[in-house]
């Protein structure tokens, strides 16, 4: 019983030491790269939606969706929503211009995309803040 308690105490100590020495990982994108990704994503969606010819709208959305022309690196749920927008445009323009219900659904997704891009920017900024703080703490301890 004494050995089990000793082993348990040692395990708890070891785990707490590991959690204290955890380093903040470098974020996978810079804020500039994320801003470029956001502008590109919004620009493509706006370009597709501004097209008056439903056949062109369909072709562009299908080409972007199937070729993965937008290199989207998710910080939040923005890449998933972009895919949903493109998919909805492709399906709703198959036989003509999107109906009112489809337009409402598409623009609702566009608003969600804008919200997720803002959330993603905030998350990424926080990740960079934590990373920079961890680097300065690490540098001061040397």
C-alpha positions as CSV (number, residue, x, y, z in Angstrom):
1,X,0.0,0.0,0.0
2,X,2.9,2.3,0.8
3,X,4.4,1.7,-2.6
4,X,1.1,2.5,-4.4
5,X,0.8,5.8,-2.5
6,X,4.4,6.7,-3.3
7,X,3.9,5.8,-7.0
8,X,0.6,7.8,-7.1
9,X,2.3,10.9,-5.5
10,X,5.3,10.6,-7.9
11,X,2.9,10.3,-10.9
12,X,0.9,13.4,-9.8
13,X,4.2,15.4,-9.3
14,X,5.4,14.3,-12.7
15,X,2.2,15.3,-14.5
16,X,2.1,18.7,-12.8
17,X,5.7,19.3,-13.8
18,X,4.9,18.5,-17.4
19,X,1.9,20.8,-17.5
20,X,3.9,23.7,-16.1
21,X,6.6,23.4,-18.7
22,X,4.2,23.3,-21.7
23,X,5.3,25.6,-24.5
24,X,3.0,27.7,-26.5
25,X,3.1,26.5,-30.1
26,X,3.7,29.0,-32.9
27,X,0.5,29.7,-34.7
28,X,0.2,28.2,-38.2
29,X,-0.6,31.5,-39.9
30,X,0.5,35.1,-39.4
31,X,-2.2,37.7,-39.0
32,X,-1.3,39.1,-42.4
33,X,-1.7,35.7,-44.0
34,X,-5.1,35.3,-42.3
35,X,-6.2,38.7,-43.4
36,X,-5.3,37.8,-47.0
37,X,-7.2,34.6,-46.7
38,X,-10.2,36.4,-45.4
39,X,-10.1,39.0,-48.2
40,X,-9.7,36.3,-50.8
41,X,-12.6,34.2,-49.4
42,X,-15.0,37.2,-49.2
43,X,-13.9,38.5,-52.6
44,X,-14.6,35.2,-54.3
45,X,-18.0,34.9,-52.7
46,X,-18.9,38.5,-53.6
47,X,-17.7,38.0,-57.2
48,X,-19.8,34.8,-57.6
49,X,-22.9,36.5,-56.1
50,X,-22.5,39.6,-58.2
51,X,-22.7,37.5,-61.4
52,X,-26.0,38.1,-63.2
53,X,-25.7,35.0,-65.5
54,X,-26.7,32.0,-63.4
55,X,-24.7,29.7,-65.7
56,X,-21.5,31.6,-65.1
57,X,-22.3,31.8,-61.4
58,X,-22.7,28.0,-61.4
59,X,-19.5,27.4,-63.4
60,X,-17.4,29.7,-61.2
61,X,-18.8,28.3,-57.9
62,X,-18.3,24.7,-59.1
63,X,-14.8,25.4,-60.3
64,X,-13.8,27.0,-57.1
65,X,-15.4,24.3,-55.0
66,X,-14.0,21.3,-57.0
67,X,-10.5,22.7,-57.5
68,X,-10.1,24.0,-53.9
69,X,-8.8,27.2,-55.5
70,X,-9.0,28.9,-52.2
71,X,-6.3,27.7,-49.8
72,X,-8.3,27.9,-46.6
73,X,-6.5,27.2,-43.3
74,X,-9.1,27.1,-40.5
75,X,-8.7,29.0,-37.3
76,X,-12.4,28.9,-36.6
77,X,-15.2,27.5,-38.7
78,X,-14.6,29.7,-41.7
79,X,-13.4,27.1,-44.2
80,X,-16.4,24.9,-43.5
81,X,-18.8,27.8,-44.0
82,X,-17.0,28.8,-47.2
83,X,-17.5,25.3,-48.5
84,X,-21.2,25.4,-47.5
85,X,-21.7,28.7,-49.4
86,X,-20.0,27.4,-52.6
87,X,-22.0,24.1,-52.3
88,X,-25.3,26.0,-51.8
89,X,-24.6,28.3,-54.8
90,X,-23.7,25.3,-57.0
91,X,-26.9,23.4,-56.1
92,X,-29.2,26.5,-56.3
93,X,-27.9,27.6,-59.7
94,X,-28.2,24.2,-61.3
95,X,-31.4,25.0,-63.2
96,X,-31.5,28.8,-63.0
97,X,-31.1,31.8,-60.7
98,X,-31.4,30.9,-57.0
99,X,-34.9,31.4,-55.6
100,X,-35.7,33.6,-52.7
101,X,-35.3,30.9,-50.1
102,X,-31.9,29.9,-51.5
103,X,-30.8,33.6,-51.6
104,X,-31.8,34.0,-48.0
105,X,-29.9,30.9,-47.0
106,X,-26.8,31.9,-49.0
107,X,-26.7,35.4,-47.5
108,X,-27.2,34.0,-44.0
109,X,-24.1,31.8,-44.7
110,X,-22.2,34.9,-45.9
111,X,-23.0,36.7,-42.6
112,X,-21.8,33.6,-40.7
113,X,-18.6,33.6,-42.8
114,X,-18.0,37.2,-41.9
115,X,-18.6,36.4,-38.2
116,X,-16.3,33.4,-38.3
117,X,-13.6,35.4,-40.0
118,X,-13.8,37.9,-37.1
119,X,-13.7,35.2,-34.5
120,X,-10.8,33.5,-36.3
121,X,-8.8,36.8,-36.4
122,X,-9.4,37.2,-32.6
123,X,-8.4,33.6,-31.9
124,X,-5.2,33.9,-34.0
125,X,-4.3,37.3,-32.4
126,X,-4.7,35.6,-29.0
127,X,-2.5,32.6,-30.1
128,X,0.2,35.0,-31.2
129,X,0.0,36.9,-28.0
130,X,0.4,33.7,-26.0
131,X,3.3,32.6,-28.2
132,X,5.1,35.9,-27.9
133,X,4.6,36.0,-24.1
134,X,5.9,32.4,-23.8
135,X,9.0,33.3,-25.9
136,X,9.8,36.4,-23.8
137,X,9.3,34.4,-20.6
138,X,11.6,31.6,-22.0
139,X,14.1,34.2,-23.1
140,X,14.2,35.9,-19.7
141,X,14.7,32.6,-17.9
142,X,17.9,31.8,-19.8
